[in-house]
Amino acid sequence: MLYDSTNRGRLRAVLAGASFLAAALTNTVASRGDTVIMKNGMSYRTVTTPEKDNTLLYLWDGTRKIVVRDSKVERIIPDNVLRTGEKFSLVQPLEKHGGLMPKEVVSVAAEPWDEKGRRRFQYYGRSSKPIVMQQAINEIGPHIVRFRGVDEFWQGQASLRAIPRSVIMSLLHKVQQENQNERERVVRYLIGAGWYAEAKSELDELIKDFPNSDLSERAGSARDFILQAEATQRRSDVDALRRAQQFKAAAELMKTFDEPGVPTEIQVEVRDLMRRDSDQQQADDAASSDLRRLELKLSPTVHAAWKSRLAEVQKGLAEAPDAVRDRLAAWRKARAESSAGDEAQFALAMSGYVAGLEGAVSDLSQADSLWKARDLIASYLNSDSDAVREDILAKLDEFEWAGQTPEAPGFGKLEAAERLCRLMPPPQRKASDESERGTLKNVVDSDDPVPTTYLINLPPEYHPLRSYPAVVVLHSGNGPQAVVDEWKDEAAKRGYVLIAPEYRAGNSDTEYHYTASEHAAVELALRDARRRYAIDADRVFLAGQLAGGNMAWDLGLGHPDLFAGVVAVSGFPAKYVPRSLAQHERLPLLFVIGSLAPASEEVIYEGYVKPMILKVWDVTYMEMSRRGLEEFPEEIPAFFDWMAPRRREPFPMSFDAYMSRTCDDRRHGVVIKSFTEGRTTAPEAVEPLGRNLNPASIKVKTSNLGNLVDVTVSGIDKLDLWLSPKTVDFKRKLDVRINRKPIYKGQPKLELKPMLEDLRIRGDRGQMYWVKIPAG
């Protein structure tokens, strides 16, 4: 349900009979804005009708220009929401009234805004000497705030969310307090901004200060609207909390809709939602009780074996029922149809918990084998001993695995093992981490003499049985803690795991150097986090600002199969990036930069980003008006909006790849063991735009019809080809060719070791391979 549009509808309805608020709707200008709905569900609001340049759309919201391909737009809805609302012009005495904006801004440093709407601001332009000034807010609107330089010339604007609410309230309180009309405008402004708590407080003060006016009746209508709009906003927050898997917080928020003034339809919706949740909770409790009763009917010997396992299932139902219900679907169906006996029902429930709906079995001995196998696999993934792991493999091979077929020995074993791996809790989980609500620091266990460290923040109500999106954020030279502080609130609100690696060798170094060690620091941190925490490997994003933006762009293109998308903020396409842009055909990109950044439009946009948008790749360009090379922390919510609909494609049937660095050695299961001499270049030898690179290349095409994997390589001497049942059929003979030469033909040998070893090392449960074929 789109509560934004509902809210606007209610606003118009209330305004029709409330002259107090009429200006909030009528204070518009002639030009029309729109809401642009993308095919992936995202939406952008504009202050003007989107401009079209052949197949490109230019969207302007007052602070930023966004460029998208027209074919990715679902529809455009006329919408003036960004052009409505009160505006306040502020008197801020200027020492310098005229001048020209700088052509380039390569660095900025801004202090916080004070209660007078002023701040100290410094920037570097083309000169090595910094320009220092005081800036002052001279206009505030419900969506955009404008400011000027006081003692040096600067004209700028920012979205309202970039200014602390306390600063805006301080400025609004400077209106003439004895002027009723001005005070009413303040209330209308706060309503337009969606600051309903502040609007109620200001309205109460207004009524108190003007008791003898005609305000009471009009203010009553205004209060009704505020209550309705506030309830609509809370209703939207309930949905957001549920999407973020924060069900307890959502349940608490749903208890706040019984107050007078809440629209009846919202109360009905919330009560219905609470009733469904209550019914579901009763069903979950009944399922737990029924499982307990089934267990008690088993023989004492069997009962003892299943006691601790049942406790795990009941704990899961109590703590994260949303993550467990689907696993019990086969049992629920059998229970409803009375189609199986007690022991068979118990087997379906317990096997479904560890192997899912498709892996549920009605034989209790087979269910027992699945539980034992899961525990053995977890031990394998945690073990550093080759001998221990070999012993575990031998034990796993002794089990009677369901789904075995004569034409493909081992298929059923690998299929069941993969299901177990996908559904088990993170193999290296620590219960102490899950109760921690602050920032955790982890050290990756590796043989590197320089330890790899990273910071991590888990979202509220984190539970290891759920699956969470994650964003790897790369700091801009000032350390992981700084970037965690910027990103953690929005990540927690959206239900994301936040990972911040330390990629520098020394704390004094603030630059990114395009080295293998920097890449390794991020890869090792991500691998470690996937082993410890419940991360959805198909929803891992990479983001960086400034130096971190340079790295995000380069690292993402160097390892495109790791990420669902890259957010590069004020990052430049240097060294390896220009020669690797073809990877963006499969790797979504959001590129963000200020219009005053050097070469932002004429070089980066025209030369690199625009051609990719024209190719209908998933690339978005966001240009911040009158801003330089900055981090844009106020845009972090917009970055998460961009991430939300995107998912990694873990097993493409065909792809092309290019690499010029020894660490860029993996693409969707193709692992390069040796490059041809001269095809990789060390970072210090690469020209700024990579013109001296001679990349190695891989081209893979997979055909279901012939069960054929056709690989074309250049500049590669040796590789390993990892294959998945998502791309080939292991029940049929396999044909693998490299540069048109057959290197493998026949029925592949299906064993557990390759899959489990790969999973142990990479920790990627979204991209699991069954077979490794070496090729020289």
MIMI-128292 format. One line per 8 residues: their letters; for each residue x, y, z of C-alpha. Coordinates in Angstrom, 2 decimals. Each point is the difference from the previous one (the first is absolute). Example, Ala and Ser with C-alpha at 12.3 -4.5 7.8 and 13.67 -1.06 7.14 Angstrom:
<rs>
AS) 12.30 -4.50 7.80; 1.37 3.44 -0.66
</rs>
This chain:
<rs>
MLYDSTNR) 0.00 0.00 0.00; 1.43 3.40 -1.00; -0.60 2.17 3.02; 1.70 3.04 -1.52; -2.79 0.35 -2.55; -2.64 -0.75 2.63; 1.48 2.70 2.18; -0.24 2.57 -2.79
GRLRAVLA) -3.60 -0.97 -0.62; -0.89 0.50 3.64; 1.84 3.32 -0.04; -2.17 1.29 -2.82; -3.15 -1.25 1.69; 0.80 1.78 3.25; 1.11 3.18 -1.76; -3.31 0.26 -1.81
GASFLAAA) -1.67 1.03 3.26; 2.95 1.45 1.88; 0.95 3.53 -1.02; 2.77 -0.08 2.60; 1.95 -2.41 -2.20; -1.11 1.10 -3.43; 3.31 1.66 -0.84; 1.83 -3.27 0.56
LTNTVASR) -1.57 -1.33 -3.19; -0.33 3.18 -2.08; 3.50 1.41 0.49; 1.35 -1.40 -3.28; 1.48 1.35 -3.17; -1.22 -0.61 -3.49; 2.47 -2.64 -1.10; -0.92 -3.60 0.61
GDTVIMKN) 1.99 -2.67 1.75; -0.39 -3.74 -0.32; 0.55 -3.28 1.80; 2.00 -2.42 -2.16; -0.67 -3.66 0.80; 2.73 -2.39 -1.13; -0.66 -3.57 -1.09; 1.93 -1.32 3.01
GMSYRTVT) -2.37 1.81 2.39; 2.16 3.01 0.80; -1.46 3.48 -0.34; 1.46 3.47 -0.49; -1.83 3.27 0.61; 0.80 3.02 -2.14; -0.65 3.73 0.22; -0.35 0.28 -3.78
TPEKDNTL) -1.19 -2.24 -2.78; 2.83 -2.44 -0.82; 2.07 1.07 -2.97; 0.59 -2.54 -2.73; 3.03 -0.29 -2.24; -0.78 -2.80 -2.44; 0.04 -3.05 2.29; 1.26 1.76 3.13
LYLWDGTR) -2.11 1.57 2.74; 1.34 2.85 2.14; -1.75 0.26 3.35; 0.44 3.14 2.16; -1.21 0.11 3.62; 1.45 3.37 0.97; 3.32 -1.24 1.37; 1.10 -2.73 -2.37
KIVVRDSK) -0.23 -1.11 -3.61; -0.64 -3.70 -0.59; 0.53 -1.58 -3.41; -1.72 -3.27 -0.92; -0.88 -1.86 -3.18; -3.62 0.54 -1.08; -0.58 -3.71 -0.59; 0.48 -0.63 3.74
VERIIPDN) -2.95 2.29 0.87; -3.36 -1.61 0.73; -2.09 3.17 0.02; 0.06 3.71 0.80; -2.67 1.47 2.30; -0.73 3.75 0.08; 0.91 1.11 3.49; 0.72 3.44 1.43
VLRTGEKF) 0.92 -1.15 3.51; 3.53 1.45 -0.15; -1.33 3.37 -1.14; -2.53 0.51 2.79; 0.32 1.31 3.51; 1.10 3.11 1.84; 3.37 1.67 -0.49; 1.78 2.40 2.32
SLVQPLEK) 2.53 2.59 -1.14; 2.48 0.83 2.72; 1.90 3.24 0.52; 3.69 -0.90 0.10; 2.20 3.13 -0.40; 2.63 -0.55 -2.71; 3.45 1.47 -0.25; 0.47 -1.12 -3.59
HGGLMPKE) -3.09 0.17 -2.20; 1.24 -1.05 -3.43; 2.51 -2.23 -1.69; 0.39 -3.21 -1.94; -0.29 -3.57 1.16; 3.25 -1.95 -0.25; 0.54 -2.15 -3.06; 1.41 -2.88 2.01
VVSVAAEP) -0.17 -1.11 3.63; 2.34 -2.86 0.84; -0.38 -0.06 3.77; -2.37 1.45 2.61; -0.07 0.25 3.78; -3.15 1.30 1.64; -0.72 0.51 3.67; -3.52 -0.67 1.38
WDEKGRRR) -2.73 2.59 -0.47; -0.66 2.10 3.12; -3.36 1.17 1.36; 0.28 3.18 -2.12; 0.25 -2.03 -3.18; 3.70 0.71 -0.54; 3.07 -2.17 -0.36; 3.70 0.23 -0.83
FQYYGRSS) 0.77 -1.42 -3.42; 3.28 -0.66 -1.78; 0.75 -1.30 -3.47; 2.92 -0.52 -2.34; -0.43 0.94 -3.63; 2.61 0.25 -2.73; 2.31 1.87 2.36; 1.97 -1.77 2.70
KPIVMQQA) -1.20 2.65 2.43; -3.26 -0.76 1.80; -2.96 2.37 -0.19; -1.57 0.49 3.41; -3.36 1.62 0.54; -3.05 0.16 2.18; -3.21 -1.27 -1.57; -3.52 0.93 1.04
INEIGPHI) -3.40 -1.55 -0.72; -2.15 2.59 -1.75; -3.04 -2.05 -1.02; -1.65 -3.08 1.43; -2.72 -2.02 -1.65; -1.61 -3.32 0.94; 2.33 -1.85 -2.36; 2.96 2.25 -0.87
VRFRGVDE) 2.15 2.41 1.98; 2.02 2.71 -1.75; 3.08 1.74 1.35; 2.53 2.67 -0.97; 3.58 0.87 0.78; 0.17 2.96 2.41; 3.57 1.23 -0.48; 0.76 -1.88 -3.24
FWQGQASL) -2.32 -0.77 -2.89; -1.81 -3.34 0.02; -3.52 -1.01 -0.93; -1.10 -3.42 1.07; -2.95 -2.17 0.89; -0.52 -3.19 1.93; -2.84 -2.37 0.69; -1.80 0.64 3.27
RAIPRSVI) 1.32 -3.26 1.47; 3.55 1.37 -0.27; -0.74 2.70 2.61; -0.50 -0.99 3.65; -3.61 0.34 1.05; 1.02 2.07 3.02; 1.57 2.61 -2.32; -3.15 0.29 -2.12
MSLLHKVQ) -2.19 0.33 3.09; 2.29 2.71 1.38; -0.33 1.97 -3.25; -3.78 -0.42 -0.16; -0.30 1.36 3.53; 1.48 3.26 -1.27; -3.26 0.98 -1.73; -1.96 2.77 1.71
QENQNERE) -1.58 -1.81 2.90; -2.79 2.57 0.26; -0.91 -0.45 -3.67; -2.72 -2.64 -0.20; 0.31 -0.46 -3.75; 3.72 -0.67 0.24; -0.55 -2.46 2.82; -2.62 -1.79 -2.08
RVVRYLIG) 2.49 -0.18 -2.87; 2.45 -1.73 2.31; -2.58 -2.67 0.81; -0.75 -0.47 -3.69; 3.71 -0.30 -0.72; 0.45 -2.71 2.61; -2.96 -1.91 -1.40; 1.44 0.23 -3.51
AGWYAEAK) 3.34 -1.27 1.28; -1.68 -2.94 1.71; 1.17 1.08 3.45; -3.31 -0.73 1.68; 1.11 -0.05 3.63; 1.51 3.46 -0.41; -3.10 1.17 -1.89; -2.27 -1.08 2.88
SELDELIK) 2.18 1.76 2.52; 0.09 3.21 -2.03; -3.76 -0.14 -0.55; -0.61 -0.36 3.74; 2.22 3.01 0.69; -1.80 1.96 -2.71; -3.42 -0.65 1.56; 1.38 0.89 3.42
DFPNSDLS) 1.48 3.31 -1.20; -3.07 1.11 -2.00; -2.99 -1.05 2.14; -2.41 2.68 -1.21; 0.39 -0.45 -3.73; -2.05 -2.07 -2.45; 2.73 -2.60 0.09; -1.64 -2.74 2.03
ERAGSARD) -2.27 -1.48 -2.66; 2.62 0.14 -2.73; 2.65 -1.38 2.32; -2.27 -2.92 0.80; -0.02 -1.01 -3.66; 3.76 0.40 -0.13; 0.45 -2.21 3.06; -2.26 -2.64 -1.56
FILQAEAT) 2.18 -0.04 -3.08; 3.22 -0.17 2.01; -1.32 -3.00 1.93; -1.04 -1.69 -3.24; 3.28 0.73 -1.75; 2.01 -1.13 3.02; -1.97 -3.24 0.14; 0.56 -0.55 -3.72
QRRSDVDA) 3.71 0.54 0.50; 0.07 -2.48 2.90; -1.93 -2.51 -2.09; 2.68 0.28 -2.67; 2.64 -0.46 2.72; -1.66 -3.26 1.03; 0.47 -1.38 -3.50; 3.61 1.22 -0.07
LRRAQQFK) 0.76 -1.73 3.31; -1.52 -3.25 -1.22; 2.05 0.17 -3.22; 3.07 0.50 2.18; -0.98 -3.17 1.96; -0.50 2.02 3.17; -3.31 -1.56 0.97; 0.08 0.79 3.71
AAAELMKT) 0.49 3.71 -0.69; -2.81 -0.13 -2.57; -2.31 -1.68 2.53; 0.72 2.71 2.57; -0.66 2.74 -2.54; -3.34 -1.58 -0.96; -1.21 0.56 3.57; 0.03 3.77 -0.57
FDEPGVPT) -2.94 0.27 -2.41; -2.87 0.07 2.51; 0.18 3.70 0.79; -2.83 2.32 -1.13; 0.49 1.54 -3.43; 1.62 -2.99 -1.66; -1.87 -0.69 -3.27; -2.42 -2.90 0.31
EIQVEVRD) 1.41 -1.79 -3.05; 3.49 0.01 1.52; -1.32 -1.29 3.31; -1.80 -2.79 -1.85; 3.16 -0.88 -1.96; 2.15 -0.07 3.11; -2.50 -2.03 2.02; -0.27 -2.46 -2.87
LMRRDSDQ) 3.79 -0.24 -0.19; 0.24 -0.49 3.77; -2.72 -2.64 -0.16; 1.85 -1.87 -2.75; 3.20 0.21 2.01; -1.81 -1.28 3.07; -1.53 -2.87 -1.96; 3.41 -0.81 -1.43
QQADDAAS) 1.56 0.06 3.45; -2.67 -2.40 1.26; 0.67 -2.26 -2.98; 3.74 0.10 0.74; -0.63 -0.83 3.66; -2.33 -2.83 -1.01; 2.64 -1.35 -2.40; 2.56 0.01 2.78
SDLRRLEL) -2.40 -1.80 2.35; -0.97 -2.53 -2.66; 3.64 -0.77 -0.68; 0.56 -0.56 3.69; -2.97 -2.38 0.18; 1.23 -1.92 -3.05; 3.43 -0.36 1.58; -1.48 -1.36 3.23
KLSPTVHA) -1.69 -2.76 -1.99; 3.36 -1.31 -1.14; 1.80 -2.80 1.79; 2.24 1.07 2.92; 3.15 -0.72 -1.99; -1.12 2.07 -2.97; -1.37 2.69 2.30; 3.43 0.46 1.59
AWKSRLAE) 1.69 0.37 -3.38; -2.41 2.71 -1.16; -0.39 2.00 3.21; 2.71 2.61 -0.65; -0.91 0.24 -3.69; -3.63 0.71 0.78; 1.13 2.66 2.48; 1.87 1.70 -2.86
VQKGLAEA) -3.09 -0.01 -2.20; -2.21 1.33 2.80; 2.53 2.71 0.74; -0.04 0.99 -3.65; -3.80 0.11 -0.04; 0.02 2.18 3.12; 2.75 2.43 -1.08; -0.27 0.18 -3.79
PDAVRDRL) -3.22 -1.72 -1.07; 0.02 1.87 -3.32; 3.21 -1.86 -0.93; -1.26 -3.43 1.08; -3.59 -0.25 -1.26; 0.81 -0.79 -3.63; 2.34 -2.78 1.09; -2.90 -1.77 1.70
AAWRKARA) -2.34 0.22 -3.00; 0.20 -3.72 -0.88; -0.92 -0.95 3.57; -2.85 2.53 0.17; -1.45 -1.43 -3.19; 0.24 -3.58 1.28; -1.53 1.04 3.31; -2.92 1.77 -1.70
ESSAGDEA) -0.67 -2.98 -2.29; 0.61 -2.62 2.72; 1.95 -1.82 -2.69; 2.87 -1.22 2.17; 0.48 -1.65 3.36; 1.50 1.64 3.04; 3.56 -1.11 -0.68; -0.20 0.98 -3.66
QFALAMSG) -1.39 3.42 0.93; 2.78 0.54 2.49; 2.56 -0.99 -2.62; -1.49 2.43 -2.53; 0.15 2.85 2.51; 3.51 -0.67 1.25; 1.51 -0.72 -3.41; -1.74 3.04 -1.50
YVAGLEGA) 1.58 2.20 2.65; 3.53 -0.85 -1.10; -0.58 -0.78 -3.71; -3.03 2.12 -0.94; -3.25 -0.93 -1.72; 1.67 -1.77 -2.92; 2.29 -1.98 2.28; -2.63 -1.17 2.52
VSDLSQAD) -0.28 -3.78 0.43; -2.55 -2.16 1.81; 2.48 -2.63 1.15; 1.34 0.75 3.47; 3.34 -1.74 -0.60; 0.56 2.13 -3.10; -0.94 3.10 2.00; 2.53 -1.06 2.61
SLWKARDL) 2.65 -0.29 -2.72; -0.76 3.53 -1.22; 0.51 1.45 3.48; 3.24 -1.93 0.48; 1.18 1.07 -3.46; -0.77 3.65 0.74; 2.03 -0.11 3.22; 2.88 -1.78 -1.73
IASYLNSD) 0.00 2.58 -2.82; 0.06 2.82 2.56; 2.98 -1.67 1.67; 1.71 -0.36 -3.38; -0.48 3.71 -0.79; 1.46 0.93 3.38; 3.01 -2.30 -0.06; 3.56 1.08 -0.84
SDAVREDI) 1.29 -3.58 0.00; 0.30 -1.87 -3.29; -0.14 -3.32 1.85; -3.17 0.91 1.91; -1.70 1.16 -3.18; 0.92 -3.22 -1.84; -1.44 -2.01 2.88; -3.24 2.00 -0.19
LAKLDEFE) -0.25 -0.61 -3.74; 0.35 -3.72 0.58; -2.83 0.07 2.54; -2.21 1.99 -2.36; 0.56 -2.52 -2.77; -1.36 -2.75 2.24; -3.48 1.55 0.21; -2.91 -1.25 -2.07
WAGQTPEA) -0.84 3.18 -1.91; -3.46 0.38 -1.55; -0.34 0.84 -3.68; 2.92 -2.09 -1.24; -0.19 -0.98 -3.67; 1.96 -2.73 -1.84; 0.78 2.27 -2.94; 1.58 2.65 2.27
PGFGKLEA) 1.49 -1.55 3.16; 0.37 2.59 2.72; -2.61 2.40 -1.41; -2.48 -0.49 2.84; 2.78 0.34 2.57; 1.20 3.35 -1.38; -3.54 1.27 -0.49; -0.91 -0.76 3.61
AERLCRLM) 3.30 1.36 1.32; -0.52 3.28 -1.83; -3.47 0.36 1.54; 1.46 -0.65 3.45; 2.72 2.58 -0.56; -2.41 2.69 -1.15; -2.29 -0.40 3.02; 2.46 -0.58 2.82
PPPQRKAS) 0.95 2.86 2.31; 3.30 1.70 -0.89; 2.65 -2.67 0.68; 2.24 2.31 2.04; -2.74 1.91 1.81; 0.61 1.32 3.51; -3.04 0.42 2.22; 1.74 2.85 1.80
DESERGTL) 0.10 2.01 -3.25; -3.74 -0.33 -0.50; -0.85 1.70 3.28; 2.42 2.87 -0.67; -1.67 3.15 -1.28; 3.14 2.06 -0.50; 2.80 -0.17 -2.53; 1.97 -3.25 0.03
KNVVDSDD) 3.63 -0.27 -1.02; 1.11 -3.25 -1.59; 3.44 -1.24 -0.95; 0.12 -2.41 -2.92; 1.80 -3.22 0.81; 2.63 -0.26 -2.74; 3.72 -0.58 -0.48; 0.61 3.60 -1.05
PVPTTYLI) 2.52 1.70 2.33; -2.09 3.18 -0.25; -3.37 -0.98 1.51; -3.16 0.87 -1.90; -2.53 1.80 2.18; -3.48 1.28 -0.62; -2.85 1.58 1.93; -3.52 -1.33 -0.22
NLPPEYHP) -3.41 1.19 1.14; -2.91 -2.43 0.21; -3.56 1.30 -0.48; -2.55 0.06 2.85; -1.67 -3.37 0.70; 2.75 -1.81 -1.90; -0.45 -3.78 0.06; 2.26 -2.62 -1.62
LRSYPAVV) -2.94 -1.87 -1.57; -0.98 3.03 -2.05; 1.86 1.31 -3.04; 1.12 3.62 -0.18; 1.24 2.28 -2.77; 3.40 1.56 0.63; 1.99 2.99 -1.17; 3.78 0.07 0.03
VLHSGNGP) 0.98 3.65 0.55; 3.50 1.20 -0.86; 1.27 2.95 2.01; 1.42 3.13 -1.61; 3.37 -0.18 1.75; -1.11 0.84 3.53; -0.55 -3.57 1.21; -2.88 -2.48 0.24
QAVVDEWK) -1.56 1.54 3.12; -0.69 3.28 -1.80; -1.91 -1.69 -2.82; -1.87 -2.23 2.46; -1.15 3.11 1.88; -1.34 1.47 -3.27; -1.80 -3.12 -1.23; -1.08 -1.98 3.07
DEAAKRGY) -3.30 1.76 0.80; -1.46 -0.42 -3.48; 1.36 -3.55 -0.27; -1.69 -0.90 3.29; -3.25 1.62 -1.11; 0.01 -1.98 -3.27; 1.07 -3.31 1.58; 3.44 -0.17 -1.63
VLIAPEYR) 3.20 -1.48 1.38; 2.70 2.67 -0.24; 3.59 -1.13 -0.71; 2.89 2.49 0.10; 3.41 -1.52 -0.83; 3.33 1.64 0.77; 1.76 -0.21 -3.34; 3.07 2.15 0.75
AGNSDTEY) 3.35 -1.46 0.99; 0.71 3.00 2.27; -2.26 2.54 1.64; 1.98 2.93 -1.37; -0.86 -0.91 -3.60; -3.29 1.55 -1.14; 0.12 -0.90 -3.70; -1.10 -3.03 -1.99
HYTASEHA) 2.78 -1.66 -2.04; -1.80 -2.65 -2.11; 2.05 -2.82 1.55; -0.70 -3.68 0.53; 0.43 0.39 3.77; -2.76 2.61 0.14; -2.31 -2.29 -1.95; 0.92 -2.93 2.23
AVELALRD) -0.88 1.96 3.14; -3.56 0.53 -1.25; -0.41 -3.52 -1.38; 1.24 -1.60 3.21; -2.27 2.22 2.10; -3.02 -0.91 -2.11; 0.83 -3.72 0.06; 0.42 0.09 3.77
ARRRYAID) -3.27 1.89 0.48; -1.90 -2.49 -2.16; 1.29 -2.84 2.15; -0.96 1.72 3.26; -3.26 1.75 -0.81; -3.26 -0.70 -1.84; 0.78 2.01 -3.13; -1.96 -0.42 -3.21
ADRVFLAG) 2.90 -0.42 -2.42; -2.19 1.11 -2.91; -0.73 3.36 1.66; 3.50 1.21 0.88; 0.78 3.52 -1.22; 3.24 1.97 -0.19; 0.14 3.72 0.74; 2.73 2.59 0.44
QLAGGNMA) 0.47 3.75 0.14; 2.98 2.05 -1.26; 3.05 -2.31 0.30; -2.47 -2.74 0.93; -1.96 0.91 -3.14; 3.11 -0.54 -2.11; 0.43 -3.38 1.64; -3.67 -0.98 -0.22
WDLGLGHP) -0.03 0.55 -3.74; 3.27 -1.88 -0.52; -0.69 -2.83 2.46; -3.52 -0.53 -1.32; 1.23 -0.35 -3.57; 2.83 -2.23 1.15; -2.39 -2.36 1.81; -3.44 0.55 -1.58
DLFAGVVA) -1.33 -3.41 0.98; 0.16 0.92 3.70; -2.44 2.90 -0.01; -3.58 0.86 -0.88; 1.02 3.57 -0.80; 2.55 2.75 0.58; -0.53 3.53 1.34; 3.00 2.14 -0.99
VSGFPAKY) -0.14 3.47 1.58; 2.48 2.60 -1.28; 2.17 -2.79 -1.36; 2.04 0.34 -3.18; 0.40 -2.65 -2.73; 3.76 -0.40 0.15; 2.59 -2.70 -0.69; -1.87 -3.29 -0.62
VPRSLAQH) -3.53 1.43 0.03; -0.22 1.44 -3.56; 1.01 -3.34 -1.52; -2.42 -1.98 2.20; -3.23 1.93 -0.52; -1.51 -2.85 -2.02; -0.53 -1.83 3.32; -2.82 2.46 0.73
ERLPLLFV) -2.15 -1.91 -2.46; -0.68 -2.28 2.97; 1.09 2.18 2.92; -2.47 2.83 0.79; 1.62 3.38 0.71; -1.15 3.16 1.73; 2.52 2.73 -0.69; -0.30 3.17 2.12
IGSLAPAS) 2.03 3.18 -0.43; -0.27 3.78 0.42; -0.45 2.25 -3.01; 3.07 2.01 1.10; 2.25 -3.06 0.22; 2.83 0.06 -2.55; -1.01 -1.54 -3.32; -3.30 -1.23 1.41
EEVIYEGY) -2.18 0.68 -3.04; 2.25 0.29 -3.02; 2.28 -2.94 0.81; -1.56 -2.42 2.50; -3.64 0.31 -1.06; 0.44 0.50 -3.73; 2.97 -2.35 -0.39; -0.81 -2.82 2.40
VKPMILKV) -3.43 0.00 1.63; -2.28 1.23 -2.79; 1.08 -2.67 -2.52; -0.80 -2.71 2.56; -3.46 1.46 0.64; -0.62 0.08 -3.75; 0.83 -3.70 -0.19; -2.96 -0.62 2.34
WDVTYMEM) 2.28 -1.26 2.76; -1.15 0.49 3.57; 1.98 3.23 0.49; -1.31 3.16 1.70; 1.70 3.40 0.04; -0.70 2.41 2.87; 1.50 3.48 -0.16; -0.25 2.28 3.05
SRRGLEEF) -0.52 3.60 -1.06; 2.67 2.52 1.06; 1.89 -2.56 2.01; 3.61 -1.11 -0.30; 1.86 -3.19 0.83; -1.87 -0.93 3.15; -1.34 -3.01 1.88; -3.69 1.12 -0.06
PEEIPAFF) -0.98 -1.80 3.23; -3.51 1.46 -0.19; -0.58 -2.11 -3.13; 0.61 -3.32 1.77; -3.78 -0.66 0.21; -0.15 0.45 -3.78; 2.85 -2.49 -0.40; -1.98 -2.60 1.96
DWMAPRRR) -3.09 0.76 -2.12; 2.10 -0.81 -3.06; 1.30 -3.25 1.51; -3.37 -1.32 1.16; -1.33 -1.61 -3.23; 3.29 -1.40 -1.26; 1.29 -3.56 0.26; 3.16 -1.71 -1.19
EPFPMSFD) -0.25 -2.44 -2.88; 2.13 -2.82 1.47; 0.00 -2.39 -2.96; -0.15 1.77 -3.39; -0.25 -2.35 -2.95; 2.43 2.17 -1.96; 2.35 2.86 0.76; 3.12 1.83 -1.17
AYMSRTCD) 2.79 1.10 2.33; 3.24 1.94 -0.22; 2.80 0.17 2.58; 3.40 1.67 0.16; 1.06 -0.71 3.57; 1.01 -3.24 1.69; -2.57 0.46 2.79; -2.89 0.34 -2.47
DRRHGVVI) 0.08 -3.74 -0.48; -3.59 -1.19 0.41; -3.16 0.45 -2.05; -3.15 -2.06 0.64; 1.82 -3.26 0.61; 2.92 0.55 -2.36; 3.10 0.18 2.21; 3.23 1.02 -1.72
KSFTEGRT) 3.03 -1.84 1.32; 2.56 1.47 -2.40; 0.01 3.01 -2.35; 2.06 0.22 -3.16; 3.04 2.19 0.48; -0.67 3.63 -0.89; -3.78 -0.15 0.49; 0.03 1.31 3.58
TAPEAVEP) 1.49 3.30 1.10; 0.97 1.14 3.50; -1.89 3.10 1.23; 3.09 2.20 0.10; 0.64 -0.69 -3.69; -3.53 0.73 -1.22; -0.66 3.30 -1.74; -2.68 2.21 1.67
LGRNLNPA) -2.67 -1.07 -2.51; 1.35 -3.51 -0.57; 0.98 0.50 -3.62; 3.05 -2.25 0.32; -1.97 -3.01 1.24; -0.29 -3.20 -2.03; -2.81 -1.80 1.85; -0.53 -3.71 0.03
SIKVKTSN) -3.53 -1.02 -0.98; -2.54 -2.72 0.65; -3.17 -0.72 -1.94; -2.35 -2.68 1.33; -3.12 -1.39 -1.65; -2.04 -2.81 1.53; -2.56 -1.96 -2.00; -2.66 -2.12 1.69
LGNLVDVT) -0.84 -1.69 -3.29; 3.37 -1.68 -0.40; 1.06 0.29 3.64; 2.94 1.92 -1.42; 2.32 2.48 1.71; 1.90 1.93 -2.64; 2.86 2.13 1.34; 2.15 2.35 -2.06
VSGIDKLD) 3.05 1.46 1.69; 2.88 2.28 -0.92; 3.01 0.74 2.15; -0.68 -2.88 2.39; 2.17 -3.09 0.29; -1.76 -1.96 2.72; -3.41 0.11 1.64; -2.51 -1.92 2.07
LWLSPKTV) -3.58 -0.15 -1.20; -2.59 -0.34 2.78; -3.45 -1.22 -1.05; -3.42 0.16 1.66; -3.22 -1.95 -0.61; -1.58 3.40 -0.66; 1.84 0.19 -3.33; 0.65 -3.63 -1.05
DFKRKLDV) -1.77 -3.33 0.45; 2.17 -2.39 2.00; -2.35 -2.89 -0.80; 1.18 0.13 -3.60; 3.38 -0.16 -1.68; 1.83 3.30 0.10; 1.95 1.59 -2.85; 2.58 2.67 0.92
RINRKPIY) 2.07 1.78 -2.63; 2.66 2.67 0.30; 0.92 1.93 -3.12; -2.03 -2.60 -1.95; 2.09 -2.89 1.31; -1.79 -2.68 2.06; 1.56 -0.27 3.45; -2.71 -2.06 1.69
KGQPKLEL) -2.75 -2.25 -1.27; -1.96 -2.46 2.06; -1.88 -0.45 3.25; 1.64 2.18 2.67; 0.94 -1.61 3.28; -2.23 1.44 2.73; 1.71 0.20 3.37; -0.51 2.14 3.07
KPMLEDLR) 3.54 1.22 0.43; 0.20 2.61 -2.81; -3.27 1.66 1.03; 0.77 0.00 3.72; 3.57 1.19 -0.45; -1.12 2.89 -2.19; -2.69 0.90 2.52; 2.44 -0.25 2.90
IRGDRGQM) 2.36 2.45 -1.67; -2.42 2.51 -1.56; -3.02 -0.33 2.30; -2.35 0.85 -2.91; -3.17 -2.05 0.49; -1.71 1.77 -2.88; 2.56 -1.20 -2.54; 0.84 -3.65 0.64
YWVKIPAG) 1.82 -2.14 -2.54; 0.02 -3.80 -0.20; 2.76 -0.83 -2.46; 3.48 1.38 -0.71; 1.61 -0.65 -3.39; 3.66 1.07 -0.25; 1.30 1.13 -3.39; 3.56 0.80 -1.04
</rs>
